[in-house]
Amino acid sequence: MIAEAILYNYYLLMPPMAYGKSIRLFLIEGDPSGRWKCELSNWTGLAYRIPRSMVSKCSDRSDLSNSGVYFLIGRSDDQLRDKVYIGESEDVLYRLNQHISNGQKEWQDWIECVVFISKDNQLNKAMIKYLESSIYDLAVKADRAEINNANRPRKSSLSELDAAEMEEYLDILMLLMETLGYKFLEPFQTPQQKENALIFYLSSKNSGYDAKGCIVDDGFLVYQDSVVSDGIADSFKSQGYNILRERLITEGIIKERVFTRDHLFSSYSAAASVIVGHNANGWLSWKDASGKNINSIMSSIQSDSN
């Protein structure tokens, strides 16, 4: 028999004036690399996290044939962020198997999926279309992942009551997605952090780059109007960070060597490497106005705390 083991049951502390929420994650095979089932107390919804290789085993989960929304999740070509397809179906398991069997007609590089349904199968077609479109808009606005949908899903029209219910469902979906380790629906909360941040600089007259940015909770934020190098090293052309640089140019985030808006990088080194045009250690490259690099500042903070 399949072992259904409770991974943990814990409380998430919410912002002031809010209340805690109890979430239960189950390991269906008793193995973290297998399928997960995720529930929230007093919520009629249900989430599954399923490795692609285990979709074929999901016939033992009758509720996966309910209507719902789902995410196919892989990695972008530069391997630096998630690549995501967002979908909906009145029979989610059937649709997941379709994605696999369609071969080259559809994106096949996804490695796992996350499914959201209701335990009582009360999500109708209009509701899941509303959710799909809302989720797509959140993912595009957050700009944390490469969205693989060819077109924006059309949002269905719902009654005021149903729309309010779906907005509540969406709030819980976002909470559970982050609990499962995915943040690509969460907007970057950078303005206040940027306002109070210590600014770091990276510049070279010879190579033509001149950039500044700051450390934020999610990584390193490079400021609008920062300038990247006028060329790249030959050894850098096949590197992941150069693929990232080319993508930022293609997407218009870098235009004529200038950042057209603030852009968040996952690490100090990713930001530095894209700017200088070769592999760079961001801990050493980014320096404050006094010339201290991130590594020395962090070391000083650690020493003071001890």
Secondary structure, 3 states (H helix, E strand, C coil): CCCCEEEEEEEECCCCCCCCEEEEEEECCCCCCCCEEEEECCCCEEEEEEEHHHHHHHHHCHHHHCCEEEEEEEECCCCCCEEEEEEEECCHHHHHHHHHHCHHHCCCCCCEEEEEEECCCCCCHHHHHHHHHHHHHHHHHHCCCEECCCCCCCCCCCCHHHHHHHHHHHHHHHHHHHHCCCCCCCCCCCHHHHHCCCEEEEEECCCCEEEEEEEECCEEEECCCCECCCCCCHHHCCCHHHHHHHHHHHCCCEECCEECCCEEECCHHHHHHHHHCCCCCHHHHCECCCCCEHHHHHHHHHHHHC
